[in-house]
Amino acid sequence: MLKSIYYFVDIRGNNPVKEFINNLPLKEQTKIDAYIEELKNQGHNLRRPMADYIREGIYELRPGHHRVFYFFFYRESAVLLHAIRKKTDKIPSNDLDLCLKRKKEFEHLWDINKLDS
């Protein structure tokens, strides 16, 4: 079980995963929320078909035709970075690059905030 699920928020205050989810029909929102809850409950033990490892510390939740990308932060938390509607078998490289960029940004901001406290 994870202690926390964080949502990536950019420097402008945008929350891309929440915004993506909120723009979906209620049935799809509910399914994604259930997958996020299962991530919190199972943590590192969550496997296919619900989740999968992509690369460089990036994982994906796999609710239907959607993908929610995340990484584990320390051992007890996960950070939701990006979400897409998957249209092909392969995940577009620009989406993975964005996830890696957001991961680095989150870790950097976390370290800065830790130093300030």
Protein Blocks (a to p, Z undefined) as FASTA:
>chain_A
ZZbdcddddfkopafklmmmmmpcfklmmmmmmmmmmmmmnmmmpccfkbccfbehiacd
dehjbccddddehjkbccdfbdcddfbfbdcfklmmmmmmmmmmmmmmmmmmmmmZZ
